[in-house]
Amino acid sequence: MFNLKDDTLKVLMRNRRHAGEFQYTVPSPDTYPYQWLWDSCFHAIILTRFRVEDAKKELRSLVSKQFENGLIPHVIYWEKHTVVNIDWGVSGTSTLTQPPLIAYAAWRIYAQDGDKQFLQELYPHLNRFYRYLLTRDPHGHHLVGIINPDESGEDNSPRFDAALGLPPRHKRPENNAKRFDLFEKNKTCAFDAIHCMREFFWVKDVPMSAYLVENLTHLARIARELGDEENEAYMTGQAHLMSEAMKQHLLEDGIFWSVYGGDYTKIKVKTWAMFAPLVAGIASAEDAKNLVEHHFKNKDEFFCAYPIPTTAKDEEAYSSVEDEGPAWLHPNWRGPVWMASNWFVFRGLIRYGFREEAALIKQKSIELLEKSGFREYFHPDTGEGMGAHDFTWGGLALDMDDKIHLDLSLDDPAIVEKLSA
């Protein structure tokens, strides 16, 4: 019989690995047999529900491979396998990064056991990482660019079609070829994102920006706990500037859109990313209500039997059918439900007071696991599991806890003001 907590722990234990002094968790033993940045942040958050010391080990292994410039790579190849074995131009890691959730994960660990020594240990790594990311704003517009769709964590999302020069409907090998060409250009550029790679792909992505706002805020809280008032003020200020820049450059008629190019061309494709600003408290209460009433509850867009699809059903790019080919080459963000996006949407809904809608996301997420097990993604109409097996992200359903996320939201005076408006 399915038991969310017990089955989550079983998957995490099956996927646990060791490399010398380090301990980490692979997302899926067969399909993703390495360590990934945002996956390990998810793992650390889930592990706080079981043994917080294991959560700390997950983050320690991540920062152990940090680059001199501060970048934390999105893949660490602790062991040799034949899958996803790409030549990035360096030994043992990739040369891209991924959604920067590590400050939030560190704060969740600290909130669990109050271990200030762990914060002090991780703090220099966090500070260098987020300061590196902030350099990806060469013109001082307070929006950070990504140099490859893979840095978003959503490799083949239709949000990146226009920037890749792809039509809404295309074959997966075409998408892979475009992204893999960027890998090669990154090597030619000597991994210089700011002065070279932005000439080939430079997207100011809505979720990435929202993640940064939230994580800079949590880094400021960590700085405060450690008595670093100067850095607390700096990170708080950067989070505010980025939030305001999102409203200036990405917001149109109540919706935040990713943009590309020097003229900030909006990429108007409806994906789950529309809800990402709720997670960081960036949207107004009015815009949040509009999102819920006209998009979340819209059966032609996101309100499926198992919400929410990663791409709206009325988009030309939408597809919920698994194409032929090895799943690891092209995780499907063009329609199916992923547990991570559901977790983000859940948190955003809680933050703005939509508790009934958040409860529905939690209920349907658990139903997907009961029906299909711990799969990589799911069909939004049938609930059929697709992609990788023994995929750890299912454990995020365990963290769909309204009390935890409401308490975290209420730490932010701006959100208290919005909720009482």
C-alpha positions as CSV (number, residue, x, y, z in Angstrom):
1,M,0.0,0.0,0.0
2,F,1.3,3.5,-0.9
3,N,2.6,5.5,1.9
4,L,4.0,8.9,0.8
5,K,6.6,9.3,3.6
6,D,7.8,5.7,3.7
7,D,8.0,5.4,-0.1
8,T,9.8,8.7,-0.4
9,L,12.4,7.5,2.0
10,K,12.8,4.2,0.1
11,V,13.5,6.1,-3.1
12,L,16.0,8.4,-1.5
13,M,17.8,5.5,0.1
14,R,17.9,3.5,-3.2
15,N,19.4,6.6,-4.9
16,R,22.0,7.4,-2.3
17,R,25.6,7.3,-3.3
18,H,29.0,7.9,-1.7
19,A,32.2,9.3,-3.2
20,G,35.0,9.4,-0.7
21,E,34.0,11.7,2.1
22,F,30.9,12.9,0.2
23,Q,27.3,11.7,0.2
24,Y,24.8,12.6,-2.5
25,T,21.6,11.5,-4.1
26,V,21.1,10.7,-7.8
27,P,17.7,11.7,-9.3
28,S,17.2,8.3,-11.0
29,P,19.6,5.4,-10.9
30,D,19.4,4.5,-14.6
31,T,18.5,7.7,-16.3
32,Y,20.3,10.3,-14.1
33,P,23.1,8.6,-12.3
34,Y,25.0,11.7,-11.3
35,Q,24.5,14.7,-9.0
36,W,22.5,17.7,-10.3
37,L,22.4,21.1,-8.7
38,W,18.7,21.8,-8.3
39,D,17.9,18.1,-7.8
40,S,20.2,18.0,-4.8
41,C,18.6,21.2,-3.4
42,F,15.2,19.4,-3.6
43,H,16.8,16.3,-2.0
44,A,18.1,18.4,0.9
45,I,14.7,20.0,1.4
46,I,13.0,16.6,1.4
47,L,15.7,15.1,3.7
48,T,14.9,17.6,6.4
49,R,11.7,15.5,6.9
50,F,13.9,12.6,7.8
51,R,17.4,13.3,9.0
52,V,18.7,16.8,8.7
53,E,22.4,15.6,8.8
54,D,21.8,13.9,5.4
55,A,20.4,17.1,4.1
56,K,23.6,18.9,5.1
57,K,25.7,16.3,3.4
58,E,23.8,16.8,0.1
59,L,24.7,20.5,0.0
60,R,28.3,19.9,1.1
61,S,28.9,17.6,-1.8
62,L,27.4,20.3,-4.2
63,V,29.7,23.1,-3.1
64,S,32.8,20.9,-3.1
65,K,33.1,21.4,-6.9
66,Q,32.5,25.1,-7.0
67,F,34.5,27.0,-9.6
68,E,37.0,29.7,-8.8
69,N,34.6,32.3,-10.2
70,G,31.9,31.2,-7.9
71,L,29.8,29.1,-10.3
72,I,28.3,25.9,-8.9
73,P,28.1,23.4,-11.9
74,H,24.8,21.8,-12.7
75,V,26.2,18.3,-13.0
76,I,28.9,16.5,-11.0
77,Y,30.2,13.3,-12.4
78,W,31.2,11.4,-9.3
79,E,31.2,8.1,-11.1
80,K,31.6,7.1,-14.8
81,H,28.5,6.1,-16.7
82,T,27.6,6.0,-20.4
83,V,24.5,8.1,-20.0
84,V,24.5,11.9,-20.1
85,N,28.2,11.7,-20.5
86,I,28.9,15.1,-22.3
87,D,32.3,16.7,-22.9
88,W,31.9,20.1,-21.2
89,G,35.5,21.0,-21.5
90,V,36.5,20.4,-17.9
91,S,37.0,17.3,-15.8
92,G,34.3,15.9,-13.5
93,T,31.6,18.6,-13.9
94,S,29.6,20.5,-16.4
95,T,30.3,24.2,-17.1
96,L,26.7,25.4,-16.9
97,T,24.8,26.2,-13.7
98,Q,21.2,25.5,-12.8
99,P,18.3,27.1,-10.8
100,P,20.0,28.6,-7.7
101,L,17.9,27.1,-4.9
102,I,20.8,26.4,-2.6
103,A,20.3,29.4,-0.2
104,Y,16.7,28.5,0.3
105,A,17.7,24.8,0.9
106,A,20.3,25.9,3.4
107,W,17.8,28.1,5.2
108,R,15.3,25.2,5.4
109,I,18.0,23.1,7.0
110,Y,18.8,25.9,9.5
111,A,15.1,26.3,10.3
112,Q,15.0,22.7,11.2
113,D,17.9,22.4,13.7
114,G,19.4,25.9,14.2
115,D,22.9,24.7,13.4
116,K,24.7,28.0,12.9
117,Q,28.0,26.3,12.4
118,F,26.6,24.7,9.3
119,L,25.5,28.1,8.0
120,Q,29.0,29.5,8.7
121,E,30.5,26.5,6.8
122,L,28.3,27.0,3.7
123,Y,28.1,30.8,3.8
124,P,31.3,31.6,1.8
125,H,30.2,29.2,-1.0
126,L,26.8,30.8,-1.1
127,N,28.1,34.3,-1.2
128,R,30.5,33.5,-4.0
129,F,27.8,31.7,-6.0
130,Y,25.2,34.5,-5.9
131,R,27.7,37.2,-6.5
132,Y,28.8,35.3,-9.6
133,L,25.2,35.1,-10.8
134,L,24.8,38.8,-10.3
135,T,27.7,39.5,-12.7
136,R,25.5,38.1,-15.4
137,D,23.9,41.5,-15.7
138,P,26.6,43.4,-17.7
139,H,24.4,46.5,-18.4
140,G,23.1,46.9,-14.8
141,H,19.5,46.2,-15.6
142,H,19.1,43.9,-12.6
143,L,18.1,40.9,-14.6
144,V,20.4,37.9,-14.9
145,G,20.8,36.1,-18.2
146,I,21.1,32.3,-18.8
147,I,23.3,31.0,-21.6
148,N,21.5,27.7,-22.3
149,P,18.0,26.3,-21.7
150,D,19.6,23.7,-19.5
151,E,20.4,26.3,-17.0
152,S,16.7,26.8,-16.4
153,G,16.3,23.1,-15.5
154,E,13.6,22.9,-18.2
155,D,15.7,21.8,-21.1
156,N,13.1,21.8,-23.9
157,S,10.5,24.2,-22.6
158,P,8.8,26.1,-25.4
159,R,9.9,29.3,-23.5
160,F,13.2,28.9,-25.3
161,D,12.0,28.0,-28.8
162,A,12.3,31.6,-30.2
163,A,15.7,32.2,-28.7
164,L,16.9,28.9,-30.3
165,G,15.3,29.7,-33.6
166,L,12.8,26.9,-33.4
167,P,9.1,26.8,-34.4
168,P,6.5,25.7,-31.7
169,R,6.3,22.3,-33.3
170,H,9.6,20.5,-33.9
171,K,11.2,17.2,-33.5
172,R,13.2,16.5,-30.3
173,P,16.5,15.9,-32.2
174,E,16.2,19.4,-33.5
175,N,15.9,20.8,-30.0
176,N,18.8,18.6,-28.8
177,A,21.0,19.8,-31.7
178,K,20.4,23.5,-30.9
179,R,21.2,23.0,-27.2
180,F,24.2,20.8,-27.8
181,D,25.6,23.4,-30.2
182,L,25.5,25.8,-27.3
183,F,27.5,23.4,-25.3
184,E,30.2,23.5,-27.9
185,K,30.1,27.3,-28.2
186,N,30.5,27.5,-24.4
187,K,33.8,25.6,-24.7
188,T,34.9,27.9,-27.5
189,C,34.0,30.8,-25.3
190,A,36.1,29.4,-22.5
191,F,32.9,29.4,-20.4
192,D,32.7,33.2,-20.4
193,A,29.0,33.8,-20.0
194,I,29.1,37.6,-19.8
195,H,31.4,38.6,-22.7
196,C,30.9,35.7,-25.1
197,M,28.1,33.3,-24.6
198,R,25.4,36.0,-24.4
199,E,26.1,36.6,-28.1
200,F,24.6,33.1,-28.8
201,F,21.8,32.7,-26.2
202,W,20.8,35.2,-23.6
203,V,17.4,34.8,-22.0
204,K,16.1,36.6,-18.9
205,D,13.9,33.8,-17.7
206,V,10.9,34.4,-15.4
207,P,11.4,31.4,-13.0
208,M,15.2,31.9,-12.9
209,S,14.6,35.5,-11.9
210,A,12.0,34.6,-9.3
211,Y,14.3,31.9,-7.8
212,L,17.1,34.5,-7.5
213,V,14.8,37.0,-5.8
214,E,13.7,34.4,-3.3
215,N,17.2,33.0,-2.7
216,L,18.9,36.4,-2.4
217,T,16.3,37.2,0.3
218,H,17.2,34.0,2.1
219,L,20.9,34.6,1.7
220,A,20.3,38.0,3.3
221,R,18.6,36.2,6.2
222,I,21.6,33.9,6.5
223,A,23.9,36.9,6.6
224,R,21.8,38.5,9.3
225,E,22.0,35.3,11.4
226,L,25.8,35.4,11.0
227,G,26.1,39.1,11.9
228,D,27.1,40.2,8.4
229,E,25.0,43.4,8.2
230,E,26.8,44.7,5.2
231,N,26.1,41.7,3.0
232,E,22.5,41.4,4.4
233,A,21.8,44.9,3.1
234,Y,23.5,44.2,-0.2
235,M,21.6,41.0,-0.9
236,T,18.3,42.5,0.3
237,G,18.9,45.4,-2.1
238,Q,19.7,43.2,-5.0
239,A,16.6,41.2,-4.4
240,H,14.5,44.4,-4.4
241,L,16.2,45.7,-7.6
242,M,15.6,42.4,-9.4
243,S,12.0,42.3,-8.3
244,E,11.4,45.9,-9.6
245,A,13.2,45.1,-12.9
246,M,11.0,42.1,-13.5
247,K,8.0,44.4,-13.1
248,Q,9.5,46.9,-15.5
249,H,10.8,44.6,-18.2
250,L,8.9,41.3,-18.0
251,L,5.4,42.2,-16.8
252,E,2.6,42.9,-19.4
253,D,-1.1,42.9,-18.6
254,G,-0.6,41.1,-15.3
255,I,1.6,38.3,-16.7
256,F,5.4,38.0,-16.4
257,W,7.0,36.8,-19.7
258,S,10.6,35.7,-20.3
259,V,12.5,37.9,-22.7
260,Y,15.5,37.5,-25.0
261,G,17.8,39.8,-27.0
262,G,19.0,43.3,-26.4
263,D,15.5,44.7,-27.0
264,Y,13.9,42.4,-24.3
265,T,11.6,40.7,-26.8
266,K,8.9,39.0,-24.8
267,I,8.4,35.3,-25.3
268,K,4.6,35.0,-25.0
269,V,4.2,31.3,-24.5
270,K,2.0,30.2,-21.6
271,T,3.9,27.8,-19.4
272,W,3.8,27.1,-15.7
273,A,6.4,29.9,-15.5
274,M,3.5,32.4,-15.3
275,F,3.0,31.3,-11.7
276,A,6.7,31.4,-10.7
277,P,6.6,35.1,-9.5
278,L,4.1,34.1,-6.8
279,V,6.8,32.0,-5.1
280,A,9.0,35.0,-4.5
281,G,6.1,37.4,-3.7
282,I,6.8,39.6,-6.8
283,A,3.2,39.7,-8.2
284,S,0.6,42.1,-7.0
285,A,-2.4,40.6,-5.2
286,E,-4.6,41.6,-8.2
287,D,-2.3,39.9,-10.7
288,A,-2.1,36.8,-8.5
289,K,-5.9,36.6,-8.4
290,N,-6.1,37.1,-12.2
291,L,-3.6,34.2,-12.7
292,V,-5.7,31.9,-10.5
293,E,-9.1,32.8,-11.8
294,H,-8.3,33.1,-15.6
295,H,-5.4,30.7,-16.1
296,F,-5.0,28.2,-13.2
297,K,-8.8,27.4,-13.3
298,N,-9.0,27.6,-17.1
299,K,-9.7,24.1,-18.6
300,D,-8.3,25.1,-21.9
301,E,-5.0,26.0,-20.3
302,F,-3.9,24.5,-16.9
303,F,-6.9,23.0,-15.2
304,C,-6.5,19.3,-16.2
305,A,-7.5,16.1,-14.4
306,Y,-4.0,16.3,-12.9
307,P,-2.8,19.9,-12.8
308,I,-0.7,21.6,-13.8
309,P,0.7,20.9,-17.2
310,T,4.0,22.6,-17.8
311,T,2.7,24.1,-21.0
312,A,-0.9,25.4,-21.4
313,K,-3.1,23.0,-23.4
314,D,-4.1,25.7,-25.9
315,E,-0.5,26.5,-26.9
316,E,0.7,25.2,-30.3
317,A,3.8,23.8,-28.6
318,Y,1.7,21.7,-26.1
319,S,2.4,18.0,-26.3
320,S,1.6,15.3,-23.6
321,V,2.6,12.3,-25.7
322,E,6.0,10.7,-25.2
323,D,8.0,10.7,-28.4
324,E,10.3,7.9,-29.3
325,G,13.9,8.0,-28.1
326,P,15.9,7.9,-24.8
327,A,14.2,10.0,-22.2
328,W,17.4,11.4,-20.7
329,L,18.2,13.4,-23.9
330,H,15.1,15.5,-23.7
331,P,13.1,15.8,-20.5
332,N,9.6,16.8,-21.6
333,W,8.6,20.2,-20.4
334,R,6.1,20.8,-23.2
335,G,3.0,19.5,-21.5
336,P,3.4,16.8,-18.9
337,V,3.2,17.5,-15.1
338,W,6.4,17.6,-13.2
339,M,6.4,17.5,-9.4
340,A,8.9,20.4,-9.1
341,S,6.7,22.8,-10.9
342,N,3.7,21.6,-8.9
343,W,5.7,22.3,-5.7
344,F,6.6,25.8,-6.8
345,V,3.0,26.5,-7.8
346,F,1.8,25.1,-4.4
347,R,4.1,27.4,-2.5
348,G,3.1,30.4,-4.6
349,L,-0.6,29.8,-4.0
350,I,-0.1,29.4,-0.3
351,R,1.9,32.6,-0.2
352,Y,-1.0,34.6,-1.7
353,G,-3.7,33.0,0.4
354,F,-5.1,30.5,-2.2
355,R,-5.2,27.6,0.2
356,E,-8.0,25.7,-1.5
357,E,-6.2,25.7,-4.9
358,A,-3.0,24.8,-3.2
359,A,-4.7,21.8,-1.4
360,L,-5.9,20.6,-4.9
361,I,-2.3,20.7,-6.2
362,K,-1.2,18.7,-3.2
363,Q,-4.0,16.1,-3.5
364,K,-3.5,15.6,-7.2
365,S,0.3,15.3,-6.8
366,I,-0.1,12.6,-4.3
367,E,-2.7,10.9,-6.6
368,L,-0.1,10.8,-9.4
369,L,2.4,9.0,-7.1
370,E,-0.3,6.6,-5.9
371,K,-1.3,5.8,-9.5
372,S,2.0,5.8,-11.3
373,G,4.8,5.7,-8.7
374,F,7.9,7.9,-8.6
375,R,8.2,8.8,-12.3
376,E,9.9,11.7,-13.9
377,Y,6.7,13.3,-15.3
378,F,3.1,12.5,-15.8
379,H,0.3,12.8,-18.3
380,P,-2.0,15.7,-17.2
381,D,-5.2,13.9,-18.4
382,T,-4.6,10.3,-17.5
383,G,-1.9,10.5,-14.8
384,E,0.2,8.0,-16.6
385,G,3.9,8.1,-15.5
386,M,6.5,8.8,-18.1
387,G,10.3,9.2,-18.3
388,A,12.7,8.0,-15.6
389,H,11.7,5.5,-12.9
390,D,12.6,5.9,-9.2
391,F,12.7,9.7,-9.7
392,T,13.3,11.5,-6.5
393,W,11.2,14.6,-7.2
394,G,8.1,12.8,-6.1
395,G,9.2,13.4,-2.6
396,L,8.4,17.1,-3.0
397,A,4.8,16.2,-2.5
398,L,5.8,15.5,1.1
399,D,6.9,19.1,1.4
400,M,3.6,20.5,0.2
401,D,3.0,21.6,3.7
402,D,0.9,24.8,4.0
403,K,2.1,25.6,7.5
404,I,5.8,25.6,6.7
405,H,5.4,27.7,3.5
406,L,2.9,30.1,5.1
407,D,5.3,30.7,8.0
408,L,8.2,31.3,5.6
409,S,6.0,33.7,3.6
410,L,4.9,35.6,6.7
411,D,8.6,36.4,7.4
412,D,8.3,38.8,4.5
413,P,6.5,42.1,5.6
414,A,5.6,42.8,1.9
415,I,3.6,39.6,1.7
416,V,1.8,40.3,5.0
417,E,0.8,43.6,3.4
418,K,-0.5,41.9,0.2
419,L,-2.4,39.3,2.1
420,S,-4.2,41.9,4.2
421,A,-4.9,44.2,1.3
